[in-house]
Amino acid sequence: MKGKNLLIPLVSFIEPANVYEGNLLNPMIQNAQKELSLHIDIVVGDMGYISSDHKRELRKQSQTAVITRVRENMFPPKEYIDHGCPECPEGIPLSWDGYDLDTEMHRYIAPTDHAACRVCRLHGSCYQEFSINPLTDEHRFGIIPLHTKVAQRLLQQIRPQVERGFENDKNKFSLNRFFANSLKITKIIGYLTDACQILLLFAEMKTNTKAKAKRVMKASYTQLSFDL
């Protein structure tokens, strides 16, 4: 719906702070598919989900692309350092042409308009097509390679929106006003917060004008705040 904020909780896990959140990613995706019949194609996550083992597992078992940034000390394979992407034997950067789910390989092609190709020693005998195994670097060559425009756009435009849901919970539901040291109470509050988010979404969808939506949302937030 144009102009509407449709951030909505799908699957929630509430665990102690010392639980590694990366281990919850696979169960979240499985629950979304089991309970909602919703296949998650792409996950854009923070560094908490940078595990290459989890990325590989989700790529192979669920065909889910997990995209995260990489740490500064995580360098690409030596042969890709110059351009950050695969190159042909003569050092010309290749263009990504898709990932084959059956063969689990990436297809890369040489640019047809590159000036260096016309004077290349392999001109006329080069297949101009190359395959790259994701196992080369699971962070950079998952289902959507990190160097591609689509991956970078997801990180730059979608990733910043992830925190908005948490900020709404903390500020608009007054969750930042208290400290809960009981996991049971925290779970109750967490699930109530999810329910409130859904109710607010319905309230927003029922309004036709911006002014009316603002009044309804303001009243809803006042009624739904957890003033504990």
SETOR-598013 format. One record per residue (C-alpha): x, y negated, z; chain; residue number from 1; residue in one letter. Coordinates in nm, 2 decimals, decimal comma. Layout:
N
<site><c1>X</c1><c2>Y</c2><c3>Z</c3><mol>A</mol><seq>NUM</seq><type>A</type></site>
...
This chain:
228
<site><c1>0,00</c1><c2>0,00</c2><c3>0,00</c3><mol>A</mol><seq>1</seq><type>M</type></site>
<site><c1>0,17</c1><c2>-0,32</c2><c3>-0,12</c3><mol>A</mol><seq>2</seq><type>K</type></site>
<site><c1>0,27</c1><c2>-0,55</c2><c3>0,16</c3><mol>A</mol><seq>3</seq><type>G</type></site>
<site><c1>0,19</c1><c2>-0,30</c2><c3>0,43</c3><mol>A</mol><seq>4</seq><type>K</type></site>
<site><c1>0,44</c1><c2>-0,16</c2><c3>0,68</c3><mol>A</mol><seq>5</seq><type>N</type></site>
<site><c1>0,38</c1><c2>0,22</c2><c3>0,65</c3><mol>A</mol><seq>6</seq><type>L</type></site>
<site><c1>0,66</c1><c2>0,34</c2><c3>0,89</c3><mol>A</mol><seq>7</seq><type>L</type></site>
<site><c1>0,50</c1><c2>0,63</c2><c3>1,07</c3><mol>A</mol><seq>8</seq><type>I</type></site>
<site><c1>0,63</c1><c2>0,91</c2><c3>1,29</c3><mol>A</mol><seq>9</seq><type>P</type></site>
<site><c1>0,61</c1><c2>1,26</c2><c3>1,13</c3><mol>A</mol><seq>10</seq><type>L</type></site>
<site><c1>0,81</c1><c2>1,48</c2><c3>1,37</c3><mol>A</mol><seq>11</seq><type>V</type></site>
<site><c1>0,94</c1><c2>1,38</c2><c3>1,71</c3><mol>A</mol><seq>12</seq><type>S</type></site>
<site><c1>1,19</c1><c2>1,55</c2><c3>1,94</c3><mol>A</mol><seq>13</seq><type>F</type></site>
<site><c1>1,25</c1><c2>1,41</c2><c3>2,29</c3><mol>A</mol><seq>14</seq><type>I</type></site>
<site><c1>1,56</c1><c2>1,55</c2><c3>2,45</c3><mol>A</mol><seq>15</seq><type>E</type></site>
<site><c1>1,81</c1><c2>1,44</c2><c3>2,72</c3><mol>A</mol><seq>16</seq><type>P</type></site>
<site><c1>2,07</c1><c2>1,19</c2><c3>2,60</c3><mol>A</mol><seq>17</seq><type>A</type></site>
<site><c1>2,35</c1><c2>1,44</c2><c3>2,60</c3><mol>A</mol><seq>18</seq><type>N</type></site>
<site><c1>2,19</c1><c2>1,66</c2><c3>2,34</c3><mol>A</mol><seq>19</seq><type>V</type></site>
<site><c1>2,36</c1><c2>1,63</c2><c3>1,99</c3><mol>A</mol><seq>20</seq><type>Y</type></site>
<site><c1>2,09</c1><c2>1,48</c2><c3>1,77</c3><mol>A</mol><seq>21</seq><type>E</type></site>
<site><c1>2,25</c1><c2>1,63</c2><c3>1,45</c3><mol>A</mol><seq>22</seq><type>G</type></site>
<site><c1>2,12</c1><c2>1,97</c2><c3>1,56</c3><mol>A</mol><seq>23</seq><type>N</type></site>
<site><c1>1,76</c1><c2>1,84</c2><c3>1,55</c3><mol>A</mol><seq>24</seq><type>L</type></site>
<site><c1>1,77</c1><c2>1,75</c2><c3>1,18</c3><mol>A</mol><seq>25</seq><type>L</type></site>
<site><c1>1,70</c1><c2>2,09</c2><c3>1,04</c3><mol>A</mol><seq>26</seq><type>N</type></site>
<site><c1>1,41</c1><c2>2,17</c2><c3>1,28</c3><mol>A</mol><seq>27</seq><type>P</type></site>
<site><c1>1,26</c1><c2>1,83</c2><c3>1,20</c3><mol>A</mol><seq>28</seq><type>M</type></site>
<site><c1>1,26</c1><c2>1,90</c2><c3>0,83</c3><mol>A</mol><seq>29</seq><type>I</type></site>
<site><c1>1,13</c1><c2>2,26</c2><c3>0,88</c3><mol>A</mol><seq>30</seq><type>Q</type></site>
<site><c1>0,85</c1><c2>2,12</c2><c3>1,10</c3><mol>A</mol><seq>31</seq><type>N</type></site>
<site><c1>0,75</c1><c2>1,86</c2><c3>0,84</c3><mol>A</mol><seq>32</seq><type>A</type></site>
<site><c1>0,72</c1><c2>2,14</c2><c3>0,58</c3><mol>A</mol><seq>33</seq><type>Q</type></site>
<site><c1>0,54</c1><c2>2,38</c2><c3>0,82</c3><mol>A</mol><seq>34</seq><type>K</type></site>
<site><c1>0,29</c1><c2>2,14</c2><c3>0,98</c3><mol>A</mol><seq>35</seq><type>E</type></site>
<site><c1>0,24</c1><c2>1,89</c2><c3>0,70</c3><mol>A</mol><seq>36</seq><type>L</type></site>
<site><c1>0,33</c1><c2>2,09</c2><c3>0,39</c3><mol>A</mol><seq>37</seq><type>S</type></site>
<site><c1>0,57</c1><c2>1,81</c2><c3>0,32</c3><mol>A</mol><seq>38</seq><type>L</type></site>
<site><c1>0,90</c1><c2>1,88</c2><c3>0,16</c3><mol>A</mol><seq>39</seq><type>H</type></site>
<site><c1>1,17</c1><c2>1,63</c2><c3>0,25</c3><mol>A</mol><seq>40</seq><type>I</type></site>
<site><c1>1,39</c1><c2>1,56</c2><c3>-0,06</c3><mol>A</mol><seq>41</seq><type>D</type></site>
<site><c1>1,62</c1><c2>1,30</c2><c3>0,09</c3><mol>A</mol><seq>42</seq><type>I</type></site>
<site><c1>1,73</c1><c2>1,20</c2><c3>0,44</c3><mol>A</mol><seq>43</seq><type>V</type></site>
<site><c1>1,93</c1><c2>0,88</c2><c3>0,49</c3><mol>A</mol><seq>44</seq><type>V</type></site>
<site><c1>2,09</c1><c2>0,90</c2><c3>0,84</c3><mol>A</mol><seq>45</seq><type>G</type></site>
<site><c1>2,35</c1><c2>0,74</c2><c3>1,06</c3><mol>A</mol><seq>46</seq><type>D</type></site>
<site><c1>2,68</c1><c2>0,89</c2><c3>1,17</c3><mol>A</mol><seq>47</seq><type>M</type></site>
<site><c1>2,49</c1><c2>1,11</c2><c3>1,41</c3><mol>A</mol><seq>48</seq><type>G</type></site>
<site><c1>2,41</c1><c2>1,33</c2><c3>1,11</c3><mol>A</mol><seq>49</seq><type>Y</type></site>
<site><c1>2,75</c1><c2>1,34</c2><c3>0,94</c3><mol>A</mol><seq>50</seq><type>I</type></site>
<site><c1>2,81</c1><c2>1,71</c2><c3>1,00</c3><mol>A</mol><seq>51</seq><type>S</type></site>
<site><c1>2,92</c1><c2>1,87</c2><c3>0,68</c3><mol>A</mol><seq>52</seq><type>S</type></site>
<site><c1>2,79</c1><c2>2,21</c2><c3>0,80</c3><mol>A</mol><seq>53</seq><type>D</type></site>
<site><c1>2,44</c1><c2>2,07</c2><c3>0,85</c3><mol>A</mol><seq>54</seq><type>H</type></site>
<site><c1>2,45</c1><c2>1,90</c2><c3>0,51</c3><mol>A</mol><seq>55</seq><type>K</type></site>
<site><c1>2,56</c1><c2>2,22</c2><c3>0,34</c3><mol>A</mol><seq>56</seq><type>R</type></site>
<site><c1>2,29</c1><c2>2,42</c2><c3>0,52</c3><mol>A</mol><seq>57</seq><type>E</type></site>
<site><c1>2,01</c1><c2>2,18</c2><c3>0,42</c3><mol>A</mol><seq>58</seq><type>L</type></site>
<site><c1>2,14</c1><c2>2,16</c2><c3>0,07</c3><mol>A</mol><seq>59</seq><type>R</type></site>
<site><c1>2,14</c1><c2>2,53</c2><c3>0,02</c3><mol>A</mol><seq>60</seq><type>K</type></site>
<site><c1>1,84</c1><c2>2,63</c2><c3>0,22</c3><mol>A</mol><seq>61</seq><type>Q</type></site>
<site><c1>1,60</c1><c2>2,34</c2><c3>0,18</c3><mol>A</mol><seq>62</seq><type>S</type></site>
<site><c1>1,73</c1><c2>2,16</c2><c3>-0,12</c3><mol>A</mol><seq>63</seq><type>Q</type></site>
<site><c1>1,74</c1><c2>1,84</c2><c3>0,10</c3><mol>A</mol><seq>64</seq><type>T</type></site>
<site><c1>2,00</c1><c2>1,57</c2><c3>0,03</c3><mol>A</mol><seq>65</seq><type>A</type></site>
<site><c1>2,15</c1><c2>1,43</c2><c3>0,35</c3><mol>A</mol><seq>66</seq><type>V</type></site>
<site><c1>2,32</c1><c2>1,09</c2><c3>0,28</c3><mol>A</mol><seq>67</seq><type>I</type></site>
<site><c1>2,54</c1><c2>0,92</c2><c3>0,54</c3><mol>A</mol><seq>68</seq><type>T</type></site>
<site><c1>2,83</c1><c2>0,68</c2><c3>0,53</c3><mol>A</mol><seq>69</seq><type>R</type></site>
<site><c1>3,17</c1><c2>0,83</c2><c3>0,59</c3><mol>A</mol><seq>70</seq><type>V</type></site>
<site><c1>3,43</c1><c2>0,73</c2><c3>0,84</c3><mol>A</mol><seq>71</seq><type>R</type></site>
<site><c1>3,72</c1><c2>0,51</c2><c3>0,74</c3><mol>A</mol><seq>72</seq><type>E</type></site>
<site><c1>3,97</c1><c2>0,79</c2><c3>0,79</c3><mol>A</mol><seq>73</seq><type>N</type></site>
<site><c1>3,77</c1><c2>1,04</c2><c3>0,58</c3><mol>A</mol><seq>74</seq><type>M</type></site>
<site><c1>3,94</c1><c2>1,01</c2><c3>0,24</c3><mol>A</mol><seq>75</seq><type>F</type></site>
<site><c1>3,82</c1><c2>1,16</c2><c3>-0,09</c3><mol>A</mol><seq>76</seq><type>P</type></site>
<site><c1>4,01</c1><c2>1,44</c2><c3>-0,26</c3><mol>A</mol><seq>77</seq><type>P</type></site>
<site><c1>4,34</c1><c2>1,32</c2><c3>-0,40</c3><mol>A</mol><seq>78</seq><type>K</type></site>
<site><c1>4,23</c1><c2>1,35</c2><c3>-0,76</c3><mol>A</mol><seq>79</seq><type>E</type></site>
<site><c1>3,93</c1><c2>1,12</c2><c3>-0,70</c3><mol>A</mol><seq>80</seq><type>Y</type></site>
<site><c1>4,10</c1><c2>0,84</c2><c3>-0,50</c3><mol>A</mol><seq>81</seq><type>I</type></site>
<site><c1>4,15</c1><c2>0,60</c2><c3>-0,79</c3><mol>A</mol><seq>82</seq><type>D</type></site>
<site><c1>3,79</c1><c2>0,56</c2><c3>-0,89</c3><mol>A</mol><seq>83</seq><type>H</type></site>
<site><c1>3,61</c1><c2>0,73</c2><c3>-0,60</c3><mol>A</mol><seq>84</seq><type>G</type></site>
<site><c1>3,44</c1><c2>0,97</c2><c3>-0,84</c3><mol>A</mol><seq>85</seq><type>C</type></site>
<site><c1>3,55</c1><c2>1,27</c2><c3>-1,06</c3><mol>A</mol><seq>86</seq><type>P</type></site>
<site><c1>3,77</c1><c2>1,20</c2><c3>-1,35</c3><mol>A</mol><seq>87</seq><type>E</type></site>
<site><c1>3,85</c1><c2>1,38</c2><c3>-1,67</c3><mol>A</mol><seq>88</seq><type>C</type></site>
<site><c1>4,20</c1><c2>1,53</c2><c3>-1,72</c3><mol>A</mol><seq>89</seq><type>P</type></site>
<site><c1>4,32</c1><c2>1,20</c2><c3>-1,87</c3><mol>A</mol><seq>90</seq><type>E</type></site>
<site><c1>4,20</c1><c2>0,99</c2><c3>-1,57</c3><mol>A</mol><seq>91</seq><type>G</type></site>
<site><c1>3,88</c1><c2>0,84</c2><c3>-1,72</c3><mol>A</mol><seq>92</seq><type>I</type></site>
<site><c1>3,60</c1><c2>0,82</c2><c3>-1,46</c3><mol>A</mol><seq>93</seq><type>P</type></site>
<site><c1>3,30</c1><c2>1,04</c2><c3>-1,53</c3><mol>A</mol><seq>94</seq><type>L</type></site>
<site><c1>2,93</c1><c2>0,97</c2><c3>-1,50</c3><mol>A</mol><seq>95</seq><type>S</type></site>
<site><c1>2,71</c1><c2>1,19</c2><c3>-1,28</c3><mol>A</mol><seq>96</seq><type>W</type></site>
<site><c1>2,44</c1><c2>1,37</c2><c3>-1,49</c3><mol>A</mol><seq>97</seq><type>D</type></site>
<site><c1>2,25</c1><c2>1,56</c2><c3>-1,21</c3><mol>A</mol><seq>98</seq><type>G</type></site>
<site><c1>2,27</c1><c2>1,85</c2><c3>-0,97</c3><mol>A</mol><seq>99</seq><type>Y</type></site>
<site><c1>2,16</c1><c2>2,20</c2><c3>-1,08</c3><mol>A</mol><seq>100</seq><type>D</type></site>
<site><c1>1,98</c1><c2>2,37</c2><c3>-0,79</c3><mol>A</mol><seq>101</seq><type>L</type></site>
<site><c1>2,02</c1><c2>2,72</c2><c3>-0,95</c3><mol>A</mol><seq>102</seq><type>D</type></site>
<site><c1>2,40</c1><c2>2,70</c2><c3>-1,00</c3><mol>A</mol><seq>103</seq><type>T</type></site>
<site><c1>2,46</c1><c2>2,46</c2><c3>-0,71</c3><mol>A</mol><seq>104</seq><type>E</type></site>
<site><c1>2,69</c1><c2>2,25</c2><c3>-0,93</c3><mol>A</mol><seq>105</seq><type>M</type></site>
<site><c1>2,71</c1><c2>1,89</c2><c3>-1,04</c3><mol>A</mol><seq>106</seq><type>H</type></site>
<site><c1>2,72</c1><c2>1,80</c2><c3>-1,41</c3><mol>A</mol><seq>107</seq><type>R</type></site>
<site><c1>2,95</c1><c2>1,51</c2><c3>-1,50</c3><mol>A</mol><seq>108</seq><type>Y</type></site>
<site><c1>2,99</c1><c2>1,37</c2><c3>-1,85</c3><mol>A</mol><seq>109</seq><type>I</type></site>
<site><c1>3,25</c1><c2>1,15</c2><c3>-2,01</c3><mol>A</mol><seq>110</seq><type>A</type></site>
<site><c1>3,13</c1><c2>0,81</c2><c3>-2,13</c3><mol>A</mol><seq>111</seq><type>P</type></site>
<site><c1>3,09</c1><c2>0,80</c2><c3>-2,50</c3><mol>A</mol><seq>112</seq><type>T</type></site>
<site><c1>3,17</c1><c2>0,43</c2><c3>-2,53</c3><mol>A</mol><seq>113</seq><type>D</type></site>
<site><c1>3,49</c1><c2>0,42</c2><c3>-2,33</c3><mol>A</mol><seq>114</seq><type>H</type></site>
<site><c1>3,78</c1><c2>0,27</c2><c3>-2,52</c3><mol>A</mol><seq>115</seq><type>A</type></site>
<site><c1>4,03</c1><c2>0,52</c2><c3>-2,39</c3><mol>A</mol><seq>116</seq><type>A</type></site>
<site><c1>3,83</c1><c2>0,81</c2><c3>-2,52</c3><mol>A</mol><seq>117</seq><type>C</type></site>
<site><c1>3,88</c1><c2>0,70</c2><c3>-2,88</c3><mol>A</mol><seq>118</seq><type>R</type></site>
<site><c1>4,26</c1><c2>0,72</c2><c3>-2,85</c3><mol>A</mol><seq>119</seq><type>V</type></site>
<site><c1>4,27</c1><c2>1,02</c2><c3>-2,62</c3><mol>A</mol><seq>120</seq><type>C</type></site>
<site><c1>4,49</c1><c2>1,31</c2><c3>-2,72</c3><mol>A</mol><seq>121</seq><type>R</type></site>
<site><c1>4,20</c1><c2>1,54</c2><c3>-2,66</c3><mol>A</mol><seq>122</seq><type>L</type></site>
<site><c1>3,96</c1><c2>1,34</c2><c3>-2,88</c3><mol>A</mol><seq>123</seq><type>H</type></site>
<site><c1>3,76</c1><c2>1,58</c2><c3>-3,10</c3><mol>A</mol><seq>124</seq><type>G</type></site>
<site><c1>3,83</c1><c2>1,88</c2><c3>-2,88</c3><mol>A</mol><seq>125</seq><type>S</type></site>
<site><c1>3,71</c1><c2>1,76</c2><c3>-2,55</c3><mol>A</mol><seq>126</seq><type>C</type></site>
<site><c1>3,38</c1><c2>1,90</c2><c3>-2,43</c3><mol>A</mol><seq>127</seq><type>Y</type></site>
<site><c1>3,31</c1><c2>1,57</c2><c3>-2,24</c3><mol>A</mol><seq>128</seq><type>Q</type></site>
<site><c1>3,12</c1><c2>1,77</c2><c3>-1,98</c3><mol>A</mol><seq>129</seq><type>E</type></site>
<site><c1>3,25</c1><c2>1,89</c2><c3>-1,64</c3><mol>A</mol><seq>130</seq><type>F</type></site>
<site><c1>3,12</c1><c2>2,07</c2><c3>-1,34</c3><mol>A</mol><seq>131</seq><type>S</type></site>
<site><c1>3,19</c1><c2>1,98</c2><c3>-0,98</c3><mol>A</mol><seq>132</seq><type>I</type></site>
<site><c1>3,13</c1><c2>2,20</c2><c3>-0,68</c3><mol>A</mol><seq>133</seq><type>N</type></site>
<site><c1>2,97</c1><c2>2,02</c2><c3>-0,38</c3><mol>A</mol><seq>134</seq><type>P</type></site>
<site><c1>3,20</c1><c2>2,22</c2><c3>-0,16</c3><mol>A</mol><seq>135</seq><type>L</type></site>
<site><c1>3,48</c1><c2>2,00</c2><c3>-0,29</c3><mol>A</mol><seq>136</seq><type>T</type></site>
<site><c1>3,36</c1><c2>1,74</c2><c3>-0,04</c3><mol>A</mol><seq>137</seq><type>D</type></site>
<site><c1>3,01</c1><c2>1,79</c2><c3>0,11</c3><mol>A</mol><seq>138</seq><type>E</type></site>
<site><c1>2,99</c1><c2>1,43</c2><c3>0,23</c3><mol>A</mol><seq>139</seq><type>H</type></site>
<site><c1>3,07</c1><c2>1,28</c2><c3>-0,11</c3><mol>A</mol><seq>140</seq><type>R</type></site>
<site><c1>2,92</c1><c2>1,55</c2><c3>-0,34</c3><mol>A</mol><seq>141</seq><type>F</type></site>
<site><c1>2,60</c1><c2>1,66</c2><c3>-0,18</c3><mol>A</mol><seq>142</seq><type>G</type></site>
<site><c1>2,28</c1><c2>1,68</c2><c3>-0,39</c3><mol>A</mol><seq>143</seq><type>I</type></site>
<site><c1>2,32</c1><c2>1,31</c2><c3>-0,45</c3><mol>A</mol><seq>144</seq><type>I</type></site>
<site><c1>2,69</c1><c2>1,21</c2><c3>-0,48</c3><mol>A</mol><seq>145</seq><type>P</type></site>
<site><c1>2,79</c1><c2>0,93</c2><c3>-0,25</c3><mol>A</mol><seq>146</seq><type>L</type></site>
<site><c1>2,96</c1><c2>0,72</c2><c3>-0,53</c3><mol>A</mol><seq>147</seq><type>H</type></site>
<site><c1>2,64</c1><c2>0,70</c2><c3>-0,73</c3><mol>A</mol><seq>148</seq><type>T</type></site>
<site><c1>2,42</c1><c2>0,38</c2><c3>-0,75</c3><mol>A</mol><seq>149</seq><type>K</type></site>
<site><c1>2,12</c1><c2>0,57</c2><c3>-0,61</c3><mol>A</mol><seq>150</seq><type>V</type></site>
<site><c1>2,31</c1><c2>0,68</c2><c3>-0,30</c3><mol>A</mol><seq>151</seq><type>A</type></site>
<site><c1>2,46</c1><c2>0,34</c2><c3>-0,24</c3><mol>A</mol><seq>152</seq><type>Q</type></site>
<site><c1>2,11</c1><c2>0,18</c2><c3>-0,28</c3><mol>A</mol><seq>153</seq><type>R</type></site>
<site><c1>1,96</c1><c2>0,42</c2><c3>-0,03</c3><mol>A</mol><seq>154</seq><type>L</type></site>
<site><c1>2,23</c1><c2>0,34</c2><c3>0,22</c3><mol>A</mol><seq>155</seq><type>L</type></site>
<site><c1>2,21</c1><c2>-0,04</c2><c3>0,17</c3><mol>A</mol><seq>156</seq><type>Q</type></site>
<site><c1>1,83</c1><c2>-0,08</c2><c3>0,14</c3><mol>A</mol><seq>157</seq><type>Q</type></site>
<site><c1>1,67</c1><c2>0,21</c2><c3>0,32</c3><mol>A</mol><seq>158</seq><type>I</type></site>
<site><c1>1,91</c1><c2>0,28</c2><c3>0,60</c3><mol>A</mol><seq>159</seq><type>R</type></site>
<site><c1>1,86</c1><c2>-0,06</c2><c3>0,77</c3><mol>A</mol><seq>160</seq><type>P</type></site>
<site><c1>1,49</c1><c2>0,02</c2><c3>0,80</c3><mol>A</mol><seq>161</seq><type>Q</type></site>
<site><c1>1,54</c1><c2>0,33</c2><c3>1,01</c3><mol>A</mol><seq>162</seq><type>V</type></site>
<site><c1>1,60</c1><c2>0,13</c2><c3>1,33</c3><mol>A</mol><seq>163</seq><type>E</type></site>
<site><c1>1,28</c1><c2>-0,07</c2><c3>1,28</c3><mol>A</mol><seq>164</seq><type>R</type></site>
<site><c1>1,06</c1><c2>0,21</c2><c3>1,42</c3><mol>A</mol><seq>165</seq><type>G</type></site>
<site><c1>1,27</c1><c2>0,23</c2><c3>1,73</c3><mol>A</mol><seq>166</seq><type>F</type></site>
<site><c1>1,27</c1><c2>-0,14</c2><c3>1,78</c3><mol>A</mol><seq>167</seq><type>E</type></site>
<site><c1>0,89</c1><c2>-0,15</c2><c3>1,75</c3><mol>A</mol><seq>168</seq><type>N</type></site>
<site><c1>0,87</c1><c2>0,12</c2><c3>2,02</c3><mol>A</mol><seq>169</seq><type>D</type></site>
<site><c1>1,10</c1><c2>-0,06</c2><c3>2,26</c3><mol>A</mol><seq>170</seq><type>K</type></site>
<site><c1>0,98</c1><c2>-0,41</c2><c3>2,22</c3><mol>A</mol><seq>171</seq><type>N</type></site>
<site><c1>0,61</c1><c2>-0,40</c2><c3>2,11</c3><mol>A</mol><seq>172</seq><type>K</type></site>
<site><c1>0,52</c1><c2>-0,12</c2><c3>2,34</c3><mol>A</mol><seq>173</seq><type>F</type></site>
<site><c1>0,73</c1><c2>-0,26</c2><c3>2,63</c3><mol>A</mol><seq>174</seq><type>S</type></site>
<site><c1>0,94</c1><c2>0,06</c2><c3>2,65</c3><mol>A</mol><seq>175</seq><type>L</type></site>
<site><c1>1,24</c1><c2>-0,15</c2><c3>2,72</c3><mol>A</mol><seq>176</seq><type>N</type></site>
<site><c1>1,10</c1><c2>-0,26</c2><c3>3,06</c3><mol>A</mol><seq>177</seq><type>R</type></site>
<site><c1>1,15</c1><c2>0,05</c2><c3>3,25</c3><mol>A</mol><seq>178</seq><type>F</type></site>
<site><c1>1,38</c1><c2>0,35</c2><c3>3,30</c3><mol>A</mol><seq>179</seq><type>F</type></site>
<site><c1>1,25</c1><c2>0,71</c2><c3>3,31</c3><mol>A</mol><seq>180</seq><type>A</type></site>
<site><c1>1,47</c1><c2>0,97</c2><c3>3,47</c3><mol>A</mol><seq>181</seq><type>N</type></site>
<site><c1>1,21</c1><c2>1,25</c2><c3>3,42</c3><mol>A</mol><seq>182</seq><type>S</type></site>
<site><c1>1,22</c1><c2>1,44</c2><c3>3,08</c3><mol>A</mol><seq>183</seq><type>L</type></site>
<site><c1>0,85</c1><c2>1,54</c2><c3>3,13</c3><mol>A</mol><seq>184</seq><type>K</type></site>
<site><c1>0,74</c1><c2>1,18</c2><c3>3,17</c3><mol>A</mol><seq>185</seq><type>I</type></site>
<site><c1>0,96</c1><c2>1,07</c2><c3>2,89</c3><mol>A</mol><seq>186</seq><type>T</type></site>
<site><c1>0,80</c1><c2>1,32</c2><c3>2,66</c3><mol>A</mol><seq>187</seq><type>K</type></site>
<site><c1>0,45</c1><c2>1,21</c2><c3>2,75</c3><mol>A</mol><seq>188</seq><type>I</type></site>
<site><c1>0,54</c1><c2>0,85</c2><c3>2,69</c3><mol>A</mol><seq>189</seq><type>I</type></site>
<site><c1>0,71</c1><c2>0,94</c2><c3>2,36</c3><mol>A</mol><seq>190</seq><type>G</type></site>
<site><c1>0,41</c1><c2>1,12</c2><c3>2,22</c3><mol>A</mol><seq>191</seq><type>Y</type></site>
<site><c1>0,18</c1><c2>0,85</c2><c3>2,34</c3><mol>A</mol><seq>192</seq><type>L</type></site>
<site><c1>0,40</c1><c2>0,60</c2><c3>2,15</c3><mol>A</mol><seq>193</seq><type>T</type></site>
<site><c1>0,37</c1><c2>0,81</c2><c3>1,84</c3><mol>A</mol><seq>194</seq><type>D</type></site>
<site><c1>-0,01</c1><c2>0,81</c2><c3>1,87</c3><mol>A</mol><seq>195</seq><type>A</type></site>
<site><c1>-0,01</c1><c2>0,43</c2><c3>1,92</c3><mol>A</mol><seq>196</seq><type>C</type></site>
<site><c1>0,20</c1><c2>0,39</c2><c3>1,60</c3><mol>A</mol><seq>197</seq><type>Q</type></site>
<site><c1>-0,06</c1><c2>0,59</c2><c3>1,41</c3><mol>A</mol><seq>198</seq><type>I</type></site>
<site><c1>-0,35</c1><c2>0,39</c2><c3>1,56</c3><mol>A</mol><seq>199</seq><type>L</type></site>
<site><c1>-0,18</c1><c2>0,06</c2><c3>1,47</c3><mol>A</mol><seq>200</seq><type>L</type></site>
<site><c1>-0,12</c1><c2>0,19</c2><c3>1,11</c3><mol>A</mol><seq>201</seq><type>L</type></site>
<site><c1>-0,49</c1><c2>0,26</c2><c3>1,08</c3><mol>A</mol><seq>202</seq><type>F</type></site>
<site><c1>-0,58</c1><c2>-0,08</c2><c3>1,22</c3><mol>A</mol><seq>203</seq><type>A</type></site>
<site><c1>-0,36</c1><c2>-0,25</c2><c3>0,97</c3><mol>A</mol><seq>204</seq><type>E</type></site>
<site><c1>-0,50</c1><c2>-0,05</c2><c3>0,68</c3><mol>A</mol><seq>205</seq><type>M</type></site>
<site><c1>-0,86</c1><c2>-0,15</c2><c3>0,78</c3><mol>A</mol><seq>206</seq><type>K</type></site>
<site><c1>-0,78</c1><c2>-0,52</c2><c3>0,74</c3><mol>A</mol><seq>207</seq><type>T</type></site>
<site><c1>-0,82</c1><c2>-0,71</c2><c3>0,41</c3><mol>A</mol><seq>208</seq><type>N</type></site>
<site><c1>-0,65</c1><c2>-1,04</c2><c3>0,48</c3><mol>A</mol><seq>209</seq><type>T</type></site>
<site><c1>-0,32</c1><c2>-1,13</c2><c3>0,64</c3><mol>A</mol><seq>210</seq><type>K</type></site>
<site><c1>-0,48</c1><c2>-1,35</c2><c3>0,90</c3><mol>A</mol><seq>211</seq><type>A</type></site>
<site><c1>-0,72</c1><c2>-1,08</c2><c3>1,01</c3><mol>A</mol><seq>212</seq><type>K</type></site>
<site><c1>-0,45</c1><c2>-0,82</c2><c3>1,01</c3><mol>A</mol><seq>213</seq><type>A</type></site>
<site><c1>-0,24</c1><c2>-1,05</c2><c3>1,24</c3><mol>A</mol><seq>214</seq><type>K</type></site>
<site><c1>-0,53</c1><c2>-1,09</c2><c3>1,48</c3><mol>A</mol><seq>215</seq><type>R</type></site>
<site><c1>-0,61</c1><c2>-0,72</c2><c3>1,49</c3><mol>A</mol><seq>216</seq><type>V</type></site>
<site><c1>-0,24</c1><c2>-0,61</c2><c3>1,53</c3><mol>A</mol><seq>217</seq><type>M</type></site>
<site><c1>-0,19</c1><c2>-0,86</c2><c3>1,81</c3><mol>A</mol><seq>218</seq><type>K</type></site>
<site><c1>-0,49</c1><c2>-0,74</c2><c3>2,00</c3><mol>A</mol><seq>219</seq><type>A</type></site>
<site><c1>-0,39</c1><c2>-0,38</c2><c3>1,94</c3><mol>A</mol><seq>220</seq><type>S</type></site>
<site><c1>-0,04</c1><c2>-0,43</c2><c3>2,07</c3><mol>A</mol><seq>221</seq><type>Y</type></site>
<site><c1>-0,18</c1><c2>-0,59</c2><c3>2,38</c3><mol>A</mol><seq>222</seq><type>T</type></site>
<site><c1>-0,41</c1><c2>-0,30</c2><c3>2,45</c3><mol>A</mol><seq>223</seq><type>Q</type></site>
<site><c1>-0,15</c1><c2>-0,03</c2><c3>2,37</c3><mol>A</mol><seq>224</seq><type>L</type></site>
<site><c1>0,15</c1><c2>-0,17</c2><c3>2,56</c3><mol>A</mol><seq>225</seq><type>S</type></site>
<site><c1>0,28</c1><c2>0,06</c2><c3>2,83</c3><mol>A</mol><seq>226</seq><type>F</type></site>
<site><c1>0,31</c1><c2>-0,18</c2><c3>3,12</c3><mol>A</mol><seq>227</seq><type>D</type></site>
<site><c1>0,46</c1><c2>0,05</c2><c3>3,37</c3><mol>A</mol><seq>228</seq><type>L</type></site>
